[in-house]
Amino acid sequence: MHTVLLLDQLVVLPEYQEDGVDAHLLEEMIDYFRQVENIVAVGHDAHLNRLLKEQGFHAGSADTPCLIRPKQLVETEF
């Protein structure tokens, strides 16, 4: 089974972006959906693109603003 999550917008007031709230929200979202096969995000601006790339997203292709983050293997402790 293949599951894809589409992230179209990450909205944070500009005065909180400098505090890292946007990066923290993105990290929490990725952690919550860690079992999803691929997370596809639309990079609307340079700031969001930078945040996405810092979290392991990469360009899907040259002709689209979408960035993709493949499922990460989760280490479990037994």
DSSP file (Angstrom, degrees, kcal/mol; ACC not computed):
  #  RESIDUE AA STRUCTURE BP1 BP2  ACC     N-H-->O    O-->H-N    N-H-->O    O-->H-N    TCO  KAPPA ALPHA  PHI   PSI    X-CA   Y-CA   Z-CA
    1    1 A M              0   0    0      0, 0.0     2,-0.5     0, 0.0    36,-0.0   0.000 360.0 360.0 360.0 135.1    0.0    0.0    0.0
    2    2 A H        -     0   0    0     34,-0.0     2,-0.4    35,-0.0    34,-0.1  -0.944 360.0-171.3-112.5 128.3    1.3    3.5   -0.9
    3    3 A T        -     0   0    0     -2,-0.5    35,-1.8    32,-0.1     2,-0.4  -0.961   0.2-170.6-120.0 136.1    0.2    6.5    1.1
    4    4 A V  E     -a   38   0A   0     -2,-0.4     2,-0.5    33,-0.2    35,-0.2  -0.987   7.3-159.4-127.8 134.9    0.9   10.0    0.2
    5    5 A L  E     -a   39   0A   0     33,-2.3    35,-3.4    -2,-0.4     2,-0.6  -0.953  10.3-151.0-111.7 131.8    0.4   13.1    2.3
    6    6 A L  E     -a   40   0A   0     -2,-0.5     2,-0.7    33,-0.2    35,-0.2  -0.913   6.3-166.3-106.1 122.0    0.1   16.5    0.5
    7    7 A L  E     +a   41   0A   0     33,-3.4    35,-2.2    -2,-0.6     3,-0.1  -0.930  16.1 166.1-105.3 111.3    1.2   19.6    2.4
    8    8 A D        +     0   0    0     -2,-0.7     2,-0.4     1,-0.3    -1,-0.2   0.827  61.9  15.0 -96.3 -36.6    0.0   22.7    0.6
    9    9 A Q        -     0   0    0     34,-0.1     2,-0.4     2,-0.0    -1,-0.3  -0.998  45.4-168.7-143.4 144.2    0.5   25.4    3.1
   10   10 A L        -     0   0    0     -2,-0.4     2,-0.6    -3,-0.1    12,-0.0  -0.931  24.3-165.6-127.2 104.4    2.3   26.0    6.4
   11   11 A V        +     0   0    0     -2,-0.4     2,-0.4    11,-0.0    -2,-0.0  -0.837  20.0 154.2-105.5 118.7    0.9   29.2    7.8
   12   12 A V        -     0   0    0     -2,-0.6     5,-0.1     0, 0.0    -2,-0.1  -0.997  49.6-103.6-138.2 135.2    2.7   31.0   10.7
   13   13 A L    >>  -     0   0    0     -2,-0.4     3,-2.1     1,-0.1     4,-1.0  -0.325  34.5-119.2 -57.0 139.6    2.6   34.7   11.5
   14   14 A P  H 3> S+     0   0    0      0, 0.0     4,-0.9     0, 0.0     3,-0.5   0.821 111.0  60.6 -53.3 -36.1    5.8   36.3   10.3
   15   15 A E  H 34 S+     0   0    0      1,-0.2     4,-0.1     2,-0.2    -2,-0.1   0.718 108.1  45.2 -68.0 -18.0    6.7   37.5   13.8
   16   16 A Y  H X4>S+     0   0    0     -3,-2.1     5,-1.7     2,-0.1     3,-0.6   0.615  95.4  75.0 -97.4 -14.9    6.8   33.8   15.0
   17   17 A Q  H ><5S+     0   0    0     -4,-1.0     3,-1.5    -3,-0.5     6,-0.2   0.884  92.4  55.5 -62.3 -37.4    8.8   32.5   12.1
   18   18 A E  T 3<5S+     0   0    0     -4,-0.9    -1,-0.2     1,-0.3    -2,-0.1   0.747 101.3  58.7 -68.4 -21.7   11.9   34.0   13.5
   19   19 A D  T < 5S-     0   0    0     -3,-0.6    -1,-0.3    -4,-0.1    -2,-0.2   0.469 118.6-111.7 -83.9  -1.8   11.3   32.1   16.7
   20   20 A G  T <>5S+     0   0    0     -3,-1.5     4,-2.3    -4,-0.2    -3,-0.2   0.613  77.1 133.5  83.7  12.8   11.4   28.8   14.8
   21   21 A V  H  ><S+     0   0    0     -5,-1.7     4,-2.7     1,-0.2     5,-0.2   0.903  72.3  52.1 -62.6 -40.5    7.7   28.0   15.3
   22   22 A D  H  > S+     0   0    0     -6,-0.3     4,-2.1     1,-0.2    -1,-0.2   0.911 110.5  47.1 -63.2 -42.4    7.3   27.2   11.6
   23   23 A A  H  > S+     0   0    0     -6,-0.2     4,-2.4     2,-0.2    -1,-0.2   0.896 112.3  50.5 -65.3 -39.4   10.2   24.7   11.7
   24   24 A H  H  X S+     0   0    0     -4,-2.3     4,-2.5     2,-0.2    -2,-0.2   0.915 109.5  50.2 -66.0 -42.9    8.9   23.2   14.9
   25   25 A L  H  X S+     0   0    0     -4,-2.7     4,-2.4     1,-0.2    -1,-0.2   0.911 111.2  49.5 -60.5 -42.1    5.4   22.7   13.4
   26   26 A L  H  X S+     0   0    0     -4,-2.1     4,-2.4     2,-0.2    -2,-0.2   0.918 110.9  49.4 -63.5 -44.0    7.0   21.1   10.3
   27   27 A E  H  X S+     0   0    0     -4,-2.4     4,-2.4     1,-0.2    -2,-0.2   0.917 111.8  48.7 -60.1 -44.5    9.0   18.7   12.5
   28   28 A E  H  X S+     0   0    0     -4,-2.5     4,-2.6     2,-0.2    -2,-0.2   0.897 111.3  50.0 -63.8 -41.1    5.9   17.7   14.5
   29   29 A M  H  X S+     0   0    0     -4,-2.4     4,-2.1     2,-0.2    -2,-0.2   0.922 111.4  48.2 -63.6 -44.2    3.9   17.1   11.4
   30   30 A I  H  < S+     0   0    0     -4,-2.4    -2,-0.2     1,-0.2    -1,-0.2   0.911 112.9  48.5 -63.0 -42.4    6.6   14.9    9.9
   31   31 A D  H >< S+     0   0    0     -4,-2.4     3,-1.3     1,-0.2    -2,-0.2   0.917 110.4  51.1 -63.7 -43.3    6.9   13.0   13.2
   32   32 A Y  H 3< S+     0   0    0     -4,-2.6     3,-0.3     1,-0.3    -1,-0.2   0.882 118.1  37.8 -62.3 -39.4    3.2   12.5   13.4
   33   33 A F  T >< S+     0   0    0     -4,-2.1     3,-1.9     1,-0.2    -1,-0.3  -0.075  76.5 130.6-102.2  32.3    3.0   11.1    9.8
   34   34 A R  T <   +     0   0    0     -3,-1.3    38,-0.5     1,-0.3    -1,-0.2   0.710  68.8  57.0 -62.8 -21.2    6.2    9.2   10.0
   35   35 A Q  T 3  S+     0   0    0     -3,-0.3    -1,-0.3    -4,-0.1     2,-0.2   0.498  79.6 111.5 -88.9  -3.0    4.6    6.0    8.6
   36   36 A V  S <  S-     0   0    0     -3,-1.9    36,-0.2     1,-0.1     3,-0.1  -0.519  70.3-134.4 -71.9 135.5    3.4    7.8    5.4
   37   37 A E  S    S+     0   0    0    -34,-0.3    34,-2.5    -2,-0.2     2,-0.4   0.924  82.9   2.6 -58.1 -50.0    5.2    6.5    2.3
   38   38 A N  E     -aB   4  70A   0    -35,-1.8   -33,-2.3    32,-0.2     2,-0.6  -1.000  58.7-153.6-140.7 138.3    5.8   10.0    0.8
   39   39 A I  E     -aB   5  69A   0     30,-2.3    30,-2.6    -2,-0.4     2,-0.5  -0.967  16.8-163.8-108.9 122.7    5.1   13.5    2.0
   40   40 A V  E     -aB   6  68A   0    -35,-3.4   -33,-3.4    -2,-0.6     2,-0.4  -0.922   7.7-173.5-109.0 127.6    4.7   15.9   -0.9
   41   41 A A  E     -aB   7  67A   0     26,-3.1    26,-3.1    -2,-0.5     2,-0.7  -0.944  22.4-134.1-123.7 143.1    4.9   19.6   -0.1
   42   42 A V  E     - B   0  66A   0    -35,-2.2     2,-1.1    -2,-0.4    24,-0.2  -0.859  19.1-145.7 -95.5 115.8    4.4   22.6   -2.4
   43   43 A G        +     0   0    0     22,-2.4   -34,-0.1    -2,-0.7     3,-0.1  -0.698  23.5 173.7 -85.1 100.4    7.1   25.1   -1.9
   44   44 A H        +     0   0    0     -2,-1.1     2,-0.3   -36,-0.1    -1,-0.2   0.727  63.6   9.4 -81.0 -22.2    5.5   28.5   -2.4
   45   45 A D  S  > S-     0   0    0      1,-0.1     4,-2.3     0, 0.0     5,-0.2  -0.940  80.0 -98.1-151.9 171.3    8.5   30.6   -1.4
   46   46 A A  H  > S+     0   0    0     -2,-0.3     4,-2.3     1,-0.2     5,-0.2   0.855 117.8  55.4 -64.0 -37.2   12.2   30.4   -0.6
   47   47 A H  H  > S+     0   0    0      2,-0.2     4,-2.1     1,-0.2    -1,-0.2   0.944 111.3  43.3 -62.8 -47.8   11.7   30.4    3.2
   48   48 A L  H  > S+     0   0    0      1,-0.2     4,-2.7     2,-0.2     5,-0.2   0.901 111.8  54.5 -65.2 -40.4    9.4   27.3    3.0
   49   49 A N  H  X S+     0   0    0     -4,-2.3     4,-2.5     1,-0.2    -1,-0.2   0.908 108.3  49.6 -59.0 -41.6   11.7   25.6    0.5
   50   50 A R  H  X S+     0   0    0     -4,-2.3     4,-2.1     2,-0.2    -1,-0.2   0.928 111.6  48.2 -63.2 -45.3   14.6   26.1    2.9
   51   51 A L  H  X S+     0   0    0     -4,-2.1     4,-1.0     1,-0.2    -2,-0.2   0.917 112.4  49.0 -60.6 -43.8   12.6   24.6    5.8
   52   52 A L  H ><>S+     0   0    0     -4,-2.7     5,-2.3     1,-0.2     3,-0.7   0.922 110.7  49.1 -63.7 -44.6   11.5   21.6    3.7
   53   53 A K  H ><5S+     0   0    0     -4,-2.5     3,-1.4     1,-0.3    -1,-0.2   0.853 106.2  57.2 -64.9 -34.3   15.1   20.9    2.5
   54   54 A E  H 3<5S+     0   0    0     -4,-2.1    -1,-0.3     1,-0.3    -2,-0.2   0.771 106.2  52.0 -65.3 -24.2   16.4   21.0    6.1
   55   55 A Q  T <<5S-     0   0    0     -4,-1.0    -1,-0.3    -3,-0.7    -2,-0.2   0.211 130.6 -90.8 -98.5  14.6   13.8   18.3    6.9
   56   56 A G  T < 5S+     0   0    0     -3,-1.4    -3,-0.2     1,-0.3     2,-0.2   0.551  78.0 141.4  94.4   7.7   14.9   16.0    4.1
   57   57 A F      < -     0   0    0     -5,-2.3     2,-0.3    12,-0.2    -1,-0.3  -0.544  27.9-170.2 -78.5 149.6   12.6   17.0    1.3
   58   58 A H  E     -C   68   0A   0     10,-2.3    10,-3.2    -2,-0.2     2,-0.1  -0.956  33.6 -81.6-137.6 159.3   14.1   17.1   -2.2
   59   59 A A  E     -C   67   0A   0     -2,-0.3     8,-0.2     8,-0.2     3,-0.1  -0.344  28.0-153.7 -63.3 132.0   12.9   18.4   -5.5
   60   60 A G  S    S-     0   0    0      6,-2.0     2,-0.3     1,-0.3    -1,-0.1   0.923  73.0 -27.9 -71.7 -45.1   10.5   16.0   -7.3
   61   61 A S    >   -     0   0    0      5,-0.5     3,-1.1     3,-0.3    -1,-0.3  -0.963  62.9-102.3-162.7 167.3   11.4   17.4  -10.8
   62   62 A A  T 3  S+     0   0    0     -2,-0.3    -2,-0.0     1,-0.2    -1,-0.0   0.741 113.6  55.4 -70.4 -23.6   12.7   20.6  -12.3
   63   63 A D  T 3  S+     0   0    0      2,-0.0    -1,-0.2    -3,-0.0     0, 0.0   0.231 100.8  63.3 -99.1  16.0    9.3   21.7  -13.7
   64   64 A T    <   -     0   0    0     -3,-1.1    -3,-0.3     2,-0.2    -4,-0.1  -0.986  69.4-138.2-137.7 148.2    7.3   21.6  -10.5
   65   65 A P  S    S+     0   0    0      0, 0.0   -22,-2.4     0, 0.0     2,-0.2   0.397  70.4 116.1 -82.2   5.3    7.4   23.5   -7.2
   66   66 A C  E     -B   42   0A   0    -24,-0.2    -6,-2.0    -5,-0.1    -5,-0.5  -0.503  47.4-164.0 -80.1 141.9    6.8   20.2   -5.3
   67   67 A L  E     -BC  41  59A   0    -26,-3.1   -26,-3.1    -8,-0.2     2,-0.4  -0.943   9.4-149.2-120.3 146.8    9.3   18.7   -2.9
   68   68 A I  E     -BC  40  58A   0    -10,-3.2   -10,-2.3    -2,-0.4   -28,-0.2  -0.933  11.3-166.7-122.9 138.4    9.1   15.1   -1.7
   69   69 A R  E     -B   39   0A   0    -30,-2.6   -30,-2.3    -2,-0.4   -12,-0.2  -0.954  21.3-144.4-121.9 110.4   10.2   13.5    1.5
   70   70 A P  E     -B   38   0A   0      0, 0.0   -32,-0.2     0, 0.0   -33,-0.1  -0.296  37.3 -78.1 -70.7 158.6   10.3    9.7    1.4
   71   71 A K        -     0   0    0    -34,-2.5     2,-0.4   -36,-0.1   -34,-0.1  -0.268  47.0-138.1 -55.2 135.7    9.3    7.6    4.3
   72   72 A Q        -     0   0    0    -38,-0.5     2,-0.3   -36,-0.2    -1,-0.1  -0.824  18.2-115.1 -99.3 136.7   12.1    7.4    6.9
   73   73 A L        -     0   0    0     -2,-0.4     2,-0.6     1,-0.1   -38,-0.0  -0.535  30.8-140.5 -69.5 133.5   12.8    4.1    8.6
   74   74 A V        -     0   0    0     -2,-0.3     2,-0.4   -40,-0.0    -1,-0.1  -0.855   4.9-138.9-102.7 124.4   12.1    4.4   12.3
   75   75 A E        -     0   0    0     -2,-0.6     2,-0.4     2,-0.0     0, 0.0  -0.666  22.2-162.3 -78.6 131.1   14.4    2.7   14.7
   76   76 A T        -     0   0    0     -2,-0.4     2,-0.4     2,-0.0    -2,-0.0  -0.904  12.1-134.4-116.4 146.8   12.5    1.0   17.5
   77   77 A E              0   0    0     -2,-0.4    -2,-0.0     1,-0.1     0, 0.0  -0.820 360.0 360.0 -98.1 136.1   13.8   -0.1   20.9
   78   78 A F              0   0    0     -2,-0.4    -1,-0.1     0, 0.0    -2,-0.0   0.379 360.0 360.0-110.4 360.0   12.8   -3.5   22.1
